[in-house]
Amino acid sequence: MAYRKTPAEMRRLEAARERLIACATSVVAEVGWSQASVTAVADSAGIAAGSVYQHFPSKAALAVEVFRRAAGREVEVLGEVLRGPGSPVVRLAAGVQVFARRALENRGLAYALLAAPAEPAVGAERLEFRRRYRSLFAEVVHQGMADGLLPEQNGEVTAAALTGAIGEVLVAPLGTPREDDTDTLLAELTAMALRCAGAPPQTAGP
């Protein structure tokens, strides 16, 4: 009969896996994907490098899980704001501000998620999550059009433009020391997003 792990063993392995993912996320935030070696992650977790492979078959598999967890949380938060209370224009402004502020508060990880060089498996995940961001922005733009708050437009094109522009605006601040004026940057980024969607000036405030 094949050996089956006990519930206690399963819980221990799951806890060890979660700790490994948390340590890997911290390492990536500090040094980026290219320097986040299995050895570096193992050292951070206080285990032997070989023990990492008890949980993940490769460095790429661990990196993908780190990306999915971190990016998934950002998509979740953005979705909560964009689907929350308030008019579509108010929600769009709030969503841009929340997304950007969270990125600027955790620059190393945000840069890794948005732009840092990564192996192909992470790059593929990055593209998939960009589609998820676009879908959320398209939803709120379409709602704005339906409510008569935004002009008729191709919501998918606007959403793609918003996703790309927000990421591009944030790349430079995320990759440099904290010398920028965060409030000014957030205000300018939000104004740009609302202009892109065609929001009238009087509705541009959050």
C-alpha positions as CSV (number, residue, x, y, z in Angstrom):
1,M,0.0,0.0,0.0
2,A,1.3,3.4,-0.9
3,Y,2.3,5.7,1.9
4,R,-0.1,8.5,2.6
5,K,0.9,11.6,4.5
6,T,-1.0,12.3,7.7
7,P,-3.0,15.5,8.1
8,A,-0.4,16.8,10.4
9,E,2.3,16.2,7.8
10,M,0.2,17.9,5.1
11,R,-0.3,20.9,7.3
12,R,3.4,21.1,8.1
13,L,4.3,20.9,4.4
14,E,1.8,23.5,3.5
15,A,3.1,25.9,6.2
16,A,6.6,25.3,4.9
17,R,5.5,26.0,1.3
18,E,3.7,29.2,2.3
19,R,6.8,30.4,4.3
20,L,9.0,29.7,1.2
21,I,6.7,31.7,-1.0
22,A,6.7,34.6,1.5
23,C,10.5,34.5,1.7
24,A,10.9,34.3,-2.1
25,T,8.5,37.3,-2.5
26,S,10.7,39.3,-0.1
27,V,13.9,38.3,-2.0
28,V,12.4,39.3,-5.4
29,A,11.3,42.6,-4.0
30,E,14.8,43.3,-2.8
31,V,17.0,42.0,-5.6
32,G,14.7,41.3,-8.6
33,W,14.0,38.1,-10.5
34,S,17.4,37.6,-11.9
35,Q,19.2,37.6,-8.5
36,A,16.5,35.7,-6.7
37,S,18.3,32.4,-7.0
38,V,17.2,29.2,-5.3
39,T,20.1,29.6,-2.9
40,A,19.1,33.1,-2.0
41,V,15.6,32.1,-1.3
42,A,16.6,29.1,0.7
43,D,19.0,31.2,2.8
44,S,16.2,33.7,3.5
45,A,13.9,30.8,4.6
46,G,16.6,29.2,6.7
47,I,16.6,25.9,4.8
48,A,18.9,24.0,2.5
49,A,18.7,24.8,-1.2
50,G,17.7,21.3,-2.0
51,S,14.7,21.6,0.3
52,V,13.2,24.1,-2.1
53,Y,12.7,21.4,-4.6
54,Q,10.5,19.5,-2.2
55,H,7.9,22.2,-2.9
56,F,8.6,23.4,-6.4
57,P,10.2,21.5,-9.3
58,S,12.2,24.5,-10.5
59,K,13.1,28.1,-9.9
60,A,10.7,29.1,-12.6
61,A,7.8,27.3,-10.9
62,L,8.6,29.1,-7.7
63,A,8.9,32.5,-9.5
64,V,5.5,31.9,-11.2
65,E,3.8,31.2,-7.9
66,V,5.4,34.3,-6.4
67,F,4.2,36.4,-9.3
68,R,0.7,34.9,-9.3
69,R,0.2,35.5,-5.6
70,A,1.5,39.1,-5.6
71,A,-0.1,40.2,-8.9
72,G,-3.3,38.4,-7.9
73,R,-3.6,40.5,-4.8
74,E,-3.2,43.7,-6.8
75,V,-5.9,42.7,-9.3
76,E,-8.1,41.8,-6.4
77,V,-7.7,45.2,-4.7
78,L,-8.1,47.1,-8.0
79,G,-11.3,45.1,-8.7
80,E,-12.7,45.9,-5.3
81,V,-12.2,49.6,-5.9
82,L,-13.4,49.6,-9.5
83,R,-16.5,47.7,-8.6
84,G,-17.1,49.5,-5.4
85,P,-19.5,52.4,-4.5
86,G,-19.6,55.7,-6.4
87,S,-20.0,56.6,-10.1
88,P,-17.9,54.9,-12.7
89,V,-15.7,58.0,-13.1
90,V,-15.2,58.3,-9.3
91,R,-14.3,54.6,-9.2
92,L,-11.9,54.9,-12.1
93,A,-10.0,57.8,-10.4
94,A,-10.0,55.9,-7.1
95,G,-8.7,52.7,-8.8
96,V,-5.8,54.5,-10.5
97,Q,-4.8,56.2,-7.2
98,V,-5.1,53.0,-5.1
99,F,-3.1,50.9,-7.6
100,A,-0.4,53.6,-8.0
101,R,-0.1,54.3,-4.3
102,R,0.2,50.6,-3.4
103,A,3.0,50.3,-6.0
104,L,4.9,53.3,-4.7
105,E,4.6,52.0,-1.1
106,N,6.3,48.7,-2.2
107,R,8.5,49.7,-5.0
108,G,10.8,46.7,-5.3
109,L,7.9,44.2,-5.6
110,A,5.9,46.5,-7.8
111,Y,8.8,47.0,-10.2
112,A,9.3,43.2,-10.3
113,L,5.6,42.7,-11.2
114,L,5.5,45.5,-13.8
115,A,8.8,45.7,-15.6
116,A,11.8,43.9,-14.1
117,P,13.5,41.5,-16.5
118,A,12.3,38.0,-15.8
119,E,12.4,34.5,-17.3
120,P,9.8,33.6,-20.0
121,A,7.4,31.8,-17.6
122,V,7.1,35.0,-15.5
123,G,6.7,37.0,-18.7
124,A,3.8,34.9,-19.8
125,E,2.1,35.4,-16.4
126,R,2.7,39.2,-16.7
127,L,0.9,39.2,-20.0
128,E,-2.0,37.3,-18.6
129,F,-2.4,39.7,-15.6
130,R,-2.3,42.7,-18.0
131,R,-5.3,41.2,-19.6
132,R,-7.0,41.0,-16.3
133,Y,-6.2,44.7,-15.6
134,R,-7.6,45.6,-19.0
135,S,-10.8,43.7,-18.3
136,L,-11.4,45.6,-15.1
137,F,-10.7,49.0,-16.7
138,A,-12.9,48.1,-19.7
139,E,-15.8,47.2,-17.4
140,V,-15.8,50.6,-15.6
141,V,-15.4,52.5,-18.9
142,H,-18.4,50.7,-20.3
143,Q,-20.4,51.5,-17.2
144,G,-19.3,55.2,-17.6
145,M,-20.6,55.2,-21.1
146,A,-23.9,53.5,-20.1
147,D,-24.4,56.2,-17.4
148,G,-23.7,59.0,-19.9
149,L,-20.6,60.1,-17.9
150,L,-18.1,59.1,-20.6
151,P,-18.2,59.6,-24.3
152,E,-18.8,56.7,-26.7
153,Q,-15.6,54.9,-27.4
154,N,-14.1,51.5,-27.8
155,G,-13.8,50.5,-24.1
156,E,-11.3,47.8,-24.7
157,V,-9.0,50.1,-26.6
158,T,-9.3,52.7,-23.8
159,A,-8.7,50.0,-21.2
160,A,-5.6,48.8,-23.0
161,A,-4.3,52.4,-23.2
162,L,-4.9,52.9,-19.5
163,T,-3.2,49.7,-18.5
164,G,-0.1,50.5,-20.6
165,A,0.1,54.2,-19.7
166,I,-0.3,53.6,-15.9
167,G,2.5,51.0,-15.9
168,E,4.8,53.1,-18.1
169,V,4.3,56.2,-15.9
170,L,5.2,54.2,-12.8
171,V,8.2,52.4,-14.1
172,A,10.7,55.2,-13.7
173,P,9.6,56.2,-10.1
174,L,9.6,52.5,-9.1
175,G,13.1,52.0,-10.3
176,T,14.6,55.1,-8.6
177,P,15.1,56.3,-5.0
178,R,12.3,58.0,-3.3
179,E,12.8,61.5,-4.7
180,D,9.5,62.1,-6.4
181,D,6.5,63.9,-4.9
182,T,4.1,61.1,-4.6
183,D,1.0,63.2,-4.2
184,T,1.8,65.2,-7.3
185,L,2.5,62.1,-9.3
186,L,-0.8,60.5,-8.2
187,A,-2.7,63.6,-9.1
188,E,-1.1,63.8,-12.6
189,L,-1.5,60.1,-13.2
190,T,-5.2,60.2,-12.2
191,A,-5.8,63.3,-14.4
192,M,-4.2,61.5,-17.3
193,A,-6.3,58.4,-16.9
194,L,-9.5,60.5,-16.7
195,R,-8.5,62.4,-19.8
196,C,-7.8,59.1,-21.6
197,A,-11.3,57.9,-20.8
198,G,-12.9,61.3,-21.8
199,A,-14.2,62.3,-18.4
200,P,-15.4,66.0,-18.2
201,P,-13.1,68.2,-16.0
202,Q,-15.9,68.7,-13.5
203,T,-16.0,65.0,-12.8
204,A,-12.3,64.5,-12.5
205,G,-12.1,64.7,-8.8
206,P,-12.2,61.5,-6.7
